[in-house]
Amino acid sequence: MYKNIELIHTLTHKESFVKAFDNFAYAKEMISTPITIAEFYECCKDYPILFVKDAEGNWSASAMLGFKEKENIFVDENGTWENLRYVPASIRRYPFIFVNHEDNKLSLGLDSSAKSAGESKSDRKLFDEEGKPSEFLTGVMNFMNQFQADAGTSGLFIKQLNQWGLLEEKTAQIVTPDQTSYQINGFYVVNEEKLQHLSKKKKQEMCDHNAFQLITAHLISLSNVQRMGMR
């Protein structure tokens, strides 16, 4: 989705503004996207919510958007996201993204293809005449900070699910109406049988973490896997 990221800086972007996107063509090739637990209740209605672990052992949640390589089935040829479907925050944040430096400091960046210069879009300028963050950029930062905080909370929640012994690695088979089969692997889900046999102590601990509601949303979402193949 991001082609060329550059860090936002007062000196280099004082006269820059960000183009307004009227479609989601930039997400047409995304078959999954990160989501946070704050989005589970909306996402579970439309997409499978899957758990993934990176090479460093960090956990995250992902919304499945497609099963064929580079084909988001919810975005049509005009870049229109399917009507009445929830659009995840990780998609809506584009063209902005946080960049992690070696000292673990986060800086705001953007895809350079979304940048332009001029006064015709002053409401989307990054900085005002004094070089201070514009109202537009301040709003972006608030959105990005909230997303980052939610992502951190989500990682901890999924890590806790794993520590409770509830996660298992799975493989899904999607069959289309023409009987073409696609295999999806490398993801984790909550094992319902293990969930039912937890000790009272663990169940109470899960209640304290508001875990059951989120797990329920996750389990409900899994029915969307086979629906994707019927589209």
C-alpha positions in Angstrom: 0.0 0.0 0.0 2.8 2.4 0.9 5.3 3.0 -2.0 7.7 5.6 -0.8 7.6 6.8 2.8 9.1 10.0 3.9 9.2 11.5 7.4 7.2 14.7 7.9 9.3 17.7 8.9 8.5 21.4 9.2 11.4 22.5 7.0 10.7 20.1 4.1 6.9 20.1 4.3 5.9 23.6 5.3 4.2 24.3 1.9 2.9 20.7 1.4 -0.6 19.5 1.6 -2.1 16.0 1.4 -4.3 15.0 -1.5 -7.8 13.9 -0.5 -8.6 10.3 -1.6 -12.1 9.7 -3.0 -11.6 5.9 -3.3 -9.6 3.0 -1.9 -7.7 1.9 -5.0 -4.6 2.1 -2.9 -5.9 -0.9 -0.9 -7.0 -3.0 -3.9 -4.1 -5.5 -3.6 -4.3 -6.0 0.2 -5.6 -9.4 1.3 -5.3 -8.6 5.0 -4.8 -5.6 7.3 -4.0 -5.1 11.0 -6.9 -4.3 13.3 -7.2 -3.5 17.0 -9.5 -4.9 19.6 -11.4 -1.6 19.5 -12.6 -2.7 16.0 -13.5 -6.3 16.8 -17.2 -5.7 17.2 -17.5 -4.0 13.8 -15.0 -6.2 11.9 -16.6 -9.5 13.1 -19.7 -8.7 11.0 -17.8 -8.5 7.7 -14.3 -10.2 8.0 -12.6 -13.1 9.6 -10.5 -11.9 12.5 -7.3 -13.9 12.7 -4.3 -13.7 15.0 -0.8 -13.7 13.7 2.7 -13.7 15.2 5.7 -12.1 13.6 9.3 -13.3 13.6 10.1 -11.5 16.8 7.1 -13.2 18.6 4.9 -10.1 18.6 1.2 -10.8 18.3 -1.4 -8.8 16.4 -4.9 -9.2 15.0 -5.7 -9.2 11.3 -8.8 -8.8 9.2 -8.9 -11.1 6.2 -9.8 -9.1 3.0 -9.2 -11.7 0.4 -7.7 -15.1 -0.4 -6.3 -14.7 -3.9 -2.9 -13.1 -4.3 -3.1 -9.3 -4.4 -6.9 -9.2 -4.6 -9.0 -7.4 -1.9 -12.4 -8.7 -2.7 -14.1 -5.7 -1.0 -12.7 -3.1 -3.4 -14.0 -3.0 -6.9 -12.3 -1.9 -10.1 -13.2 1.7 -9.4 -11.6 1.6 -6.0 -15.0 1.6 -4.2 -15.1 -0.2 -0.9 -18.2 -2.4 -0.8 -21.2 -0.6 0.5 -22.0 -0.9 4.2 -18.8 -2.8 5.0 -16.6 -1.5 7.8 -13.3 0.0 6.6 -10.5 -0.8 9.2 -8.6 2.1 10.7 -5.3 0.8 9.3 -6.8 1.4 5.8 -8.3 4.8 6.7 -5.0 6.1 8.1 -3.4 6.1 4.6 -1.2 7.9 3.5 0.1 8.4 7.0 2.1 5.9 9.0 4.4 5.8 12.1 8.0 5.0 11.3 10.0 3.2 14.1 13.6 4.4 14.5 16.5 2.4 15.9 16.0 4.1 19.3 12.3 2.9 19.2 11.1 6.5 18.7 8.1 6.8 16.5 7.9 9.6 13.9 5.0 10.4 11.5 5.6 9.7 7.9 3.5 9.7 4.7 3.5 8.2 1.3 5.2 10.7 -0.9 2.7 10.0 -3.7 0.0 11.7 -1.6 2.0 14.9 -1.1 1.6 18.0 -3.2 2.3 21.7 -3.0 0.2 24.8 -3.4 -2.6 26.8 -1.7 -5.6 25.3 -3.3 -6.0 22.8 -0.5 -5.2 24.9 2.5 -7.5 22.9 4.7 -5.2 19.9 4.2 -1.9 21.7 4.6 0.5 20.0 7.0 1.8 23.2 8.6 0.6 26.8 9.1 2.4 29.9 8.1 4.4 29.9 11.3 5.6 26.3 10.7 3.4 24.8 13.4 1.2 21.7 12.9 -2.0 22.7 11.1 -5.4 21.7 12.5 -5.5 19.0 9.8 -2.1 17.6 10.9 -3.2 17.8 14.6 -6.3 15.7 13.8 -4.1 13.2 11.9 -1.8 12.9 14.9 -4.7 12.3 17.3 -6.0 9.6 15.1 -2.6 7.9 14.7 -1.8 8.1 18.4 -5.1 6.5 19.3 -4.5 3.7 16.7 -1.0 3.1 18.0 -2.2 2.9 21.6 -5.0 0.5 20.5 -2.5 -1.6 18.6 -0.3 -1.9 21.7 -3.3 -3.0 23.8 -4.3 -5.5 21.2 -0.9 -7.1 21.1 -0.9 -7.5 24.9 -4.4 -9.0 24.8 -3.5 -11.6 22.2 -0.3 -12.4 24.1 -2.5 -13.1 27.1 -4.7 -15.4 25.1 -1.6 -17.4 24.2 -0.5 -17.5 27.8 -3.8 -18.8 28.8 -3.2 -21.6 26.3 -6.1 -20.8 24.1 -4.5 -20.2 20.7 -3.9 -22.9 18.1 -2.4 -22.6 14.6 -4.9 -23.4 11.9 -5.3 -23.8 8.2 -8.4 -22.8 6.3 -9.6 -24.1 3.0 -11.7 -21.8 0.8 -13.7 -23.3 -2.1 -15.2 -21.0 -4.7 -18.5 -21.8 -6.6 -16.4 -23.2 -9.5 -14.8 -25.6 -7.0 -11.4 -23.9 -7.1 -9.7 -24.4 -3.7 -7.5 -21.9 -1.9 -5.5 -22.7 1.3 -4.9 -20.1 4.0 -2.3 -20.8 6.7 0.0 -19.1 9.2 -2.7 -17.8 11.5 -4.1 -18.6 14.9 -7.6 -18.9 16.4 -9.0 -19.5 19.8 -9.6 -23.2 20.5 -13.2 -23.4 21.7 -12.7 -26.7 23.6 -9.8 -25.3 25.6 -11.9 -22.3 26.3 -14.7 -24.4 27.8 -12.4 -26.3 30.1 -10.6 -23.4 31.7 -10.3 -23.3 35.4 -12.5 -21.0 37.4 -9.5 -18.9 38.3 -8.6 -18.4 34.7 -12.2 -17.7 33.7 -12.4 -15.0 36.4 -9.1 -13.6 35.2 -10.5 -13.4 31.7 -13.6 -11.6 32.9 -11.4 -9.1 34.6 -9.7 -8.5 31.2 -13.0 -8.2 29.3 -11.8 -11.1 27.3 -15.0 -13.2 26.7 -16.7 -10.5 24.7 -13.7 -10.0 22.4 -13.2 -13.8 22.0 -16.9 -14.1 21.1 -16.5 -11.5 18.4 -13.4 -13.3 17.1 -15.2 -16.7 17.0 -18.3 -15.2 15.3 -16.0 -13.7 12.7 -14.6 -17.1 11.6 -17.9 -17.9 9.9 -16.9 -15.3 7.3 -14.1 -17.4 6.0 -16.3 -19.7 4.0 -18.6 -16.8 3.0 -15.6 -15.2 1.2 -15.4 -18.1 -1.2 -19.1 -17.7 -2.1 -18.8 -14.2 -3.3 
